Amino acid sequence: MTTYSGTHRPVEAYLARPETNEARPAIIVIHEIFGLVNHTKDVANRFAREGYAVLAPHLYSSDPELAALLTPKNVGIAMGFMQTLPIEKRGDNVFVEQELSKQPAEVREVAPKVMGKLFGGGVPREALAMEAVKAVDFLNSQSYVKHGSIGTVGFCFGGGVSINIACRAKTAACVVFYGANPSPIELVEKIQCPVLGLYGGEDMRINADLDKLVAAMARYKKDFQMKLYPGAPHAFFNDTSKTYRKEAAMDAWELVLRFYARSLLSG
């Protein structure tokens, strides 16, 4: 773990590097809505094994209130409870309350607070995206990073942050795993790097606005590649979740590596 300077206070981050002093291209890995959990660190380690310097910011650490509530333990409790719920029932408040009443006292106390913050509009997405932008400056100042060769990748909430970084900072590559579009969509005009978007065919909430993203990419003549995985749900890449789809995740991983090879390694 390390820290870098955020907009108002230090931001905690997980750093993974190959065993070399040579300056390497870098990747910023942005976590899902659940925060910097072990799965995110594992993804960072995978990229480091491919030869990239990798920084995975714990964006919630920039906000004391969020950091106090969304601790790894609390997020783990909430995630554990969510994993007991059928995917199609997670939006059924009556069903969720019934299932919650069957849980131990700690789960009944913690899970509603965490889930309410994460899914009730309590996460300051724009402010956190700016904290992620600061990670670009941090990496560009490090001797072990090849200046100007920084890519981003994000999942779910982090997918939206990844493309927001591309709209606000000079990066060399952007990968979006089932993340929300920039808002307003006209921010796409400011993107200066290639973008790869990866989406689950069953992720209807995110996919409902994909036509707007495709249209904006075409209107502003951006380097944009997209793949939709039929039958895959939201968060299909997360191998710690019931939503994980091995075949789609493996294909997406290989596609990302080829994309970064073109965008980060060829220069």
N, C-alpha and C positions, 0 to 999 in steps of 0.2 A: 504494500500500500504506500501511496505517496500523496502529495497535495500539489495543487497549482492555484494561481491567483484567479479568483472569480471576479464578478462585477463588484461585489461588496465584501466578500470574505473568502477564505480558502475553500477549495472544493476537494474532497477526498477522491482518490482514484486508484484503480488497480493497474499496475504497470507490468507488462510481460515483454521480454526482449530475447532475441536469439543470443547465443553466446559468442558475440563478436563485438569488437570496438569500431568496426566499419559503420559508417552512417548508412542507415537503411530506410527505405520507404516506411511510412507509418500509417496505422489505421486507428481510428477512434471508434470504439464499440459502445453503442448506446443501449442501455438496458430497457427491458419491457416496463410496463406500468408498476411492476412489483419491486423495482429498485435493483440495486447491484447485488444480485443473488449469485450462488455458486455456478449456476448455469452460464451466466454472463462471463464470469471469470474463466470458465472452461472454454468458451468460444474465443476469448482473448488468447488463451494458451494455444489453441489450435492455430490461430493466425501467426503467433510467435514461432511455432514450429515450422511454419512455411517461410520464415525469414523476415517477417515484419516486426517493427517495433509497435507495440499495441498499448493504448491507453483506454481504460474503461472507466469513465467518470461515474461517481456515485452522486448523481445530480441532486438528490434530496438533501445531501449533506450541506448544501449551500443555504438551506432554509432551516433554522433551528426548530421551528414547530413541526415541520415535516420530518426532520431527522429524529425528533423525540418519539413520534408516533410510528413512523415507518422504519423501525429497527429491523435487522435481519430476523430476530426472534418473532416479532409481531407479524411481519410479512409472512414468515414461515407458517405461523398459526393460521392466518387467513387463507393462504394458499392451500394448506393442508385441508382445511374445511371445504374450500371450493372444489378440490379434487374429488370430494365425496359426492358432489352434486352432478347429476347428468347434465351434459352440455346444454341440452335443449330446455332444461329447467332453471338455469341460472338467472334468467330474467323474471321468473315467477316468484314474486315477493312473498306470497302466502306459503308456497312450498319451501322457500329458503328459511322463513321463520319457523316453520314446523321442524325442519331438519336441525336448525340451530338449537332449538329447545332440547334436543336429544344429546347435545354435546356437553363436555365438562365445563365447569364454571369459567375457567380461564378462556376457553374458546368463545363462550357466550359473551364474555366481556370484551375481548380484544377484536374478534373477527368483524363485528358490525362497525366498529370505529374505523378500522383499517379499510374495509370495503367501502364504507361511506365516503372516506376521503379519496380513495383511488377512483371510484366510479361515480361519485356524486358531484363532480365538478370542482373538487377542492384542491386539485393539483394545478399550480400556476405554470401552465405549459410554455407560454411565451418567455417568461422569465427564466425557466430552466433551459430553454433552447439557447438563450444568450450565454448561460454558464457553459454550455457545450461549445459554443463558438470560441470561448476563451481557451479551450483545450487546443485549438489549432495554433494559437499564439504560443502556448507553452511548448508544444512539440517542435514548432519551427525554431525555438531557441535552444534545443537540446543538441549536443554534439553527436549523439548516436542516431539522429534523424536526418535523412536527406532533405534538405530545405526545399519546400515547395512540392514534395511528393507525399501528400497526406490525403488519405481516403477516409470515408466514414461508412459505417453500417449501423443500422438500428432495427429493432424489432418491436412491432406493435407501437406503443407510445414512442419508443426510440426510433422507429421508422420515420415517424413524422418529424422528429428532431433532426434526423440525418439529412432529410431534404431541406429542412429549414437552415441547417448549417450551410448547405450548398448555395442557398439564396442570399446568405449574409456574409460569407467568408470565401476566400480564394482557396479552394480545395481541388484535388486532382481526380477524384472519383467519389461517387455517391451511390450507396446501395440502400434500398428501402425494402424491408420485409414487412408487408401488410401494414403500412403506416398511412396516416391521414395526409391528404394533400396540403400544400402550403395554403395559407389563408391571409390575404386574398390570393387566388390562383395566379394572378398577374405577376406575383413574385418570381414565377418560373423564368421570366425574362432575364433575371439577374444571375441565373445559374451559368457558371463558366466551365463546368466539367461534365464528363459523361455520367449518365444516371442509369442504374439498373433497378427495375422494380420487380419484386417477386410476390405473388399473391395466391391465396388459396381459393379454389373455385367455389367453395361453400361459404366464403366469408362475405356475406351479402352486405353487411353494414359498410365495410371498407370499399367493396367493389361498386357500390351504388354511385360513387363519385369518380370512378376511374376514367369514364369518358371525358370528364372535364380535364383531367391530367393529360390524357393523350392529346386532346385538342390543343391544350396550351403548349405542350412540347412541340407539336407540329407548327403551331402559329409562330412560335419564337425560334423555330429551326434548331432545336436542341438535339444533342446526341443522346438518344433515349432508347433503351431496350427493355422489354417487359415480357414476363412469362407468367401465365396463369396455370395453376396445377389443378386439374379437374378432380373433384372428390376430396380435396384437402381443405380443412377448416382453418380458421384463424389460428395463429401460433403453431403451425404445423412443423416448424423447425425446432421447437423446444422439446428436447428428448427427456425432460423431467415431467412432462405434462401428458395427460390423456389425449391431448390434441395432436400429439406427435405422429407424423406419418413418415416412416423411414425412407421409403422410396423417393418421395418428393424432397425430403430434407437432403438426402445424399446428392440428388441431381442438382438442387439449388446450390449446395456447397461447391460442387465442381464448376458450376456456372460462375459463381462469385470469384473463385480462384482464377479462372480464365479472364474474367473482366478486370480484376486487379492486375494481372500480368500484363494485359494490354495498356491499362491506364497508369499504373504505378511503376512497373518494372521496365517497360520498354523505353522510357525516356532517358 
